[in-house]
Amino acid sequence: MFKIKTLNSISPVGLEALDKSRYVVSDEIENPDAILVRSANMHNYEANPELLCVARAGAGTNNIPVDKFADMGIVVFNTPGANAEAVKELALCAMLLASRNIVGGIEWVRSIADKGDEVAPLVEKGKAQFVGPEIKGKTLGVVGLGAIGAKVAQAAVALGMTVYGYDPYLSVDAAWRMSSEVRHAKDLDTILTQCDYITLHVPYTSSTKHMINAATINKMKRGVRIINLARGELVNDDDMICALEDGRVACYVTDFPNGKTASHPKIIPIPHLGASTPESEDNCAYMAAKEIMDYLENGNITNSVNMPSAVLPRSCDSRICVIHKNVPDMIAKITSVVSGAGLNIENMINAGTKNLPYAYTMIDVSSLVPGLAEDIRSLEGVVRVRALQGKGPCEF
């Protein structure tokens, strides 16, 4: 039996995907094989030696010590795209809120609610102060064309907007999904200088921190409206507030309010509702559960943030899975141990990227022999070895 620990309330849709004959799931499990988590902070979590993977039911992994876990041979998964529909809808809502001053209008109406019969005439007299532009015919810049950004771009085209998309890491699959009506921006400056609305859909990294700042804002059209449903740290709050006060930015919508942004009259602070739909929570939980199952049972890695992706269909029941440093000659050393044990290699895959310090190798072998995993584990540069027999760990 595999032991799965939950650190948050996880959608039953995800939990039901875990075969009860093979998985025991609880928030009280000790020494788990895997962890399902949403928002719980794991930076001070003491990982047990048996822990093989952590799956975040959501896209962001800021609450998980990704690099530390990589050093321990613990694979960290996320669920990109599972909440894409929910975030797309909120992005469209945010554009309308930023345009039409709907929030300000609602707050004003509530402030005169005690006027009784005078409310209706006061509304007709005062509504002009909340006039705002339509989005049809305006230009939208989408920064980041992953699962969410691509959906936002497509929907904005359907609403009659001119759409520019910028993503220096645009995948082939994402490009195929994109409408030909979405204009490709070759650099960020194209978005900054051409667009009436800018929406951010990129991860938070050292290179994207404060990507919206005084310098980038000064390149934008006066009166631009900015939507940030990705990560709060993408925007320099002090620079944004200055731009709002001098009118360069007309409105800023953020899904990550803080003490600086929560009360500003030109900022619409949404309480992190991007993925807060029952459908999104179900999708994320189900996807996270499936990632855990495929890794524990087959060794396959999909949607990991600290290990390369590697999927190898099972060609036989016996499989060796090795996490190791991404350095020359590792594959030769590993296969030498396998052949030295008198085993035939039926199939194998090795995956590594220049952005990650670790690589991953799976080898299907004719059989497993005692001591094989230990011999591979003794090689310099090897972090973790798993021997799988059928759909589970081998006794060796």
C-alpha positions, 0 to 999 in steps of 0.5 A: 500500500502506498501512503498519501498524506494530505496537508489541506482539504483536497477535493473528493474528486482527486481522492477518489482517483486513488485506488483504495486497494493500493492507496491509503490517504489521510491527513494524519499519516506518518512517513508518507510516500507522497503528499497532496497539498494546496496552500500549506506552507512546507518550507519548514516541513521535515520530510521523512526519508520515504517521501518520494513526491509532493503534488501541488493541486494548483500551478504555483509552488511558492509554498514548497521548498522545490530546490531542497526537495530536489536535492533529496530526490523528492519530485515536486509536481504541479497542475498547470492548466487544470485551473485555466478556465477559472482564471480565464473567466476571472481575467475577463471579469477583471478587464470589465471591472477595470473598465466600467468602474463597476466596483466603485458604482456598487460601493456608492449605491450602498453608501446611499442605501439609507436614502429610501425613496431618494435612491432611484433619482440619486442613482440616475443623477450620479451614475455619470461619475462611473462611466467607463469605456467598452473593451470591444475594439481596444487592444489587449496585451497578454504576457505569457501564453501558457494554458491560461494566457492562451485561453484569455487571448482567444476569449478576448479575440472573440469579444472583439479586441485586438490581441497581442501575445508575448511569450519568449518560451512559447511551446509548439503545442501552445502555438498550435492552440493559438488563434491566428488572430492573436498577434505575436509580439516579438518583445515585451516593449510591443505589449507595453507601447501598443496596448490599452489593457495588459494582463499578466500570466507568467510565473514568479521567478528572479527574472520576472520579479517586479517586471511591472515597474516605473521603467516599464510603466513609463513605456505604456499608453497613458490610462492603461489598465493592468490585470495581475492574476499570476503573482503579486511579486510581478508588480512593484507596488510602490511604482504602481501606486505612483503611476495610479496617482499621476494618471498614467495607469487608470486601474490596477486589478490584483488577485494578491492584495496586501497592506499597500494595495488593499485600500487604494481607490484605483486598485481593485483587490480580489482576494485570490479567487483565480482558481476558486471554483469547485470545477477548478479545485476538482480538476487540480486535485484529480490531475495531482492524484494522477501525477502521483499515481503514475510516478509511484506505480510507473516512475513517470514524471509529468509536470514536475517543477524540479525534475525533467519530464520523462514518460516511458511506456512499460515494456516489461514488469521490472523497472529501475528509476534513477534521479542523478546529477545532470553530468556527463557519463552518468548513463554509462555508469548506470547501464554498466551496473545493470549489464554487470548484473547480467540483465538485459535492457529492454527499454530506457529513457534519460531526461535532463534540461540545462535549467535543472541540476538533476537528470532522470533515467528509467530503465526497463530490465528483463528482471530484478536481482538483489543488490541492484538498486544498492549498487546503482545508489553507490555511484557518485552523483546518484541521488535516489534509486527506485526498483519497481516490479509491476505497479509498485516497489520491489522488495529488493 
